[in-house]
Amino acid sequence: MLRIAIIIGSTRPGRNGEAVAKWVYEIAQRRGDAKFELVDIKDFNLPLLDEPMSPMMGQYTHQHTKDWSAKIASFDAYVFVTPEYNHATSGALKNAIDFLYHEWVNKAAGFVGYGGAGGVRAVEHLRLVMAEVQVATVRNQVALSLFTDFENFSIFKPAPQQEQSVNAMLDQVIAWGGALKSLRELSAVY
Ligand SMILES: Cc1cc2nc3c(=O)[nH]c(=O)nc-3n(C[C@H](O)[C@H](O)[C@H](O)COP(=O)(O)O)c2cc1C
């Protein structure tokens, strides 16, 4: 079965991202057409990129990089749960992406953004980053507003229709993730 990571993209104490990612995970768990896992970049204690070689070389010197590499390599697709910080994704998530290369290649991804404007600018930014690590990003995305999906900008109370948006995004991530898994298997043979 396809393995999909739901990645928590913020590390800030008191972050809203954790509640959002857990809600996405609960919706995903009710499906049955893929295996989902919550991945918290905070657990990997990644410093600012400290590997001497380019990640394209895959020669990692630090244990934190090896642990992060093994975790990310084990998935076929990703759902990035991203905050919007200054019209981009978080520095923590960008840094975590930068640590690796081959682990991401020929996989699929979907996005759940949140912020004052649904995190849409953060997601647009992430799509450009994903293109460079050869991740295929799906069109359907979830845009959660601090004004209508949270109370006092901090208590997560998603509007009822947002569950449907999560499933629409997951439908595409699973379809594309499966197609790319076949492609990776073929290119391993030829
Ligand atoms: C440094 C910083 C910059 C932010 N910049 C934006 C922004 O450009 N646009 C926006 O809509 N919200 C912005 N926000 C609001 C965040 O999207 C919101 O606080 C969100 O909950 C942050 O995610 P987190 O709680 O998981 O860290 C910013 C918040 C922070 C802390």
The ligand as a MOL file (V3000), in Angstrom:
LIG
                    3D

  0  0  0     0  0            999 V3000
M  V30 BEGIN CTAB
M  V30 COUNTS 31 33 0 0 0
M  V30 BEGIN ATOM
M  V30 1 C 6.9500 35.2330 11.4260 0
M  V30 2 C 5.5100 35.1750 10.9970 0
M  V30 3 C 5.1600 35.6780 9.7710 0
M  V30 4 C 3.8360 35.5930 9.3380 0
M  V30 5 N 3.5350 36.0440 8.0910 0
M  V30 6 C 2.3020 35.8480 7.6070 0
M  V30 7 C 2.0120 36.1980 6.2620 0
M  V30 8 O 2.8380 36.6610 5.5170 0
M  V30 9 N 0.7650 35.9640 5.8060 0
M  V30 10 C -0.2060 35.4070 6.5910 0
M  V30 11 O -1.3080 35.2090 6.1080 0
M  V30 12 N 0.0370 35.0630 7.8740 0
M  V30 13 C 1.2690 35.2720 8.4010 0
M  V30 14 N 1.5550 34.9100 9.6870 0
M  V30 15 C 0.5010 34.2980 10.4980 0
M  V30 16 C 0.6970 32.7810 10.5200 0
M  V30 17 O 0.3520 32.1890 9.2890 0
M  V30 18 C -0.0800 32.1510 11.6550 0
M  V30 19 O 0.3580 32.7330 12.8570 0
M  V30 20 C 0.0710 30.6450 11.7130 0
M  V30 21 O -0.6780 30.1580 12.7960 0
M  V30 22 C 1.5290 30.2580 11.8990 0
M  V30 23 O 1.6750 28.8670 11.9550 0
M  V30 24 P 2.1180 28.1190 13.2990 0
M  V30 25 O 1.1810 28.6050 14.3750 0
M  V30 26 O 1.9380 26.6610 13.0240 0
M  V30 27 O 3.5190 28.5070 13.5410 0
M  V30 28 C 2.8570 35.0150 10.1660 0
M  V30 29 C 3.2270 34.5290 11.4280 0
M  V30 30 C 4.5290 34.5890 11.8350 0
M  V30 31 C 4.9140 33.9980 13.1770 0
M  V30 END ATOM
M  V30 BEGIN BOND
M  V30 1 1 1 2
M  V30 2 1 2 3
M  V30 3 2 2 30
M  V30 4 2 3 4
M  V30 5 1 4 5
M  V30 6 1 4 28
M  V30 7 2 5 6
M  V30 8 1 6 7
M  V30 9 1 6 13
M  V30 10 2 7 8
M  V30 11 1 7 9
M  V30 12 1 9 10
M  V30 13 2 10 11
M  V30 14 1 10 12
M  V30 15 2 12 13
M  V30 16 1 13 14
M  V30 17 1 14 15
M  V30 18 1 14 28
M  V30 19 1 15 16
M  V30 20 1 16 17
M  V30 21 1 16 18
M  V30 22 1 18 19
M  V30 23 1 18 20
M  V30 24 1 20 21
M  V30 25 1 20 22
M  V30 26 1 22 23
M  V30 27 1 23 24
M  V30 28 2 24 25
M  V30 29 1 24 26
M  V30 30 1 24 27
M  V30 31 2 28 29
M  V30 32 1 29 30
M  V30 33 1 30 31
M  V30 END BOND
M  V30 END CTAB
M  END
